[in-house]
Amino acid sequence: MSYQLSVISYQLSVISYQLSVISYQLSVISYQLSVISYQLSVISYQLSVISYQLSVRKGI
């Protein structure tokens, strides 16, 4: 019985470790997505500036 409990305890610790790894990976993915989102917002801003400049030049 004691052996079975130790095996179960070990398995639970392995599962806990795996979950912590998954949690870390998800946090990394979340960070990468936020970086991508920021880069896309910068690109969007740059495109709006270019669009504005082109419209001003057409008006001249």
C-alpha positions in Angstrom: 0.0 0.0 0.0 2.8 2.4 0.9 4.5 1.6 -2.4 1.3 2.3 -4.4 1.0 5.7 -2.6 4.5 6.6 -3.4 3.9 5.7 -7.1 0.7 7.8 -7.1 2.6 10.6 -5.5 5.3 10.4 -8.1 2.8 10.4 -10.9 1.1 13.4 -9.5 4.4 15.3 -9.2 5.1 14.4 -12.9 1.7 15.7 -13.9 2.3 18.8 -11.8 5.6 19.4 -13.6 4.1 18.9 -17.0 1.3 21.3 -16.2 3.8 23.9 -15.1 5.7 23.4 -18.3 2.5 23.9 -20.3 1.7 27.0 -18.3 5.1 28.4 -19.1 4.7 27.6 -22.8 1.3 29.3 -22.8 2.7 32.4 -21.2 5.5 32.5 -23.8 2.9 32.2 -26.6 0.9 34.9 -25.0 3.9 37.2 -24.9 4.7 36.5 -28.5 1.2 37.2 -29.6 1.3 40.5 -27.7 4.5 41.4 -29.5 2.9 40.5 -32.9 -0.1 42.6 -32.0 2.1 45.5 -31.2 4.0 45.1 -34.4 0.8 45.0 -36.4 -0.5 48.1 -34.7 2.8 49.9 -35.7 2.4 48.7 -39.3 -1.2 49.9 -39.3 -0.1 53.3 -38.1 2.6 53.5 -40.7 0.2 52.6 -43.4 -2.3 55.2 -42.3 0.5 57.8 -42.3 1.5 56.8 -45.8 -2.1 56.9 -46.9 -2.5 60.4 -45.5 0.7 61.6 -47.2 -0.5 60.2 -50.5 -3.9 61.9 -50.2 -2.2 65.2 -49.4 0.1 64.9 -52.4 -2.9 64.2 -54.6 -4.6 67.4 -53.3 -1.6 69.5 -54.2 
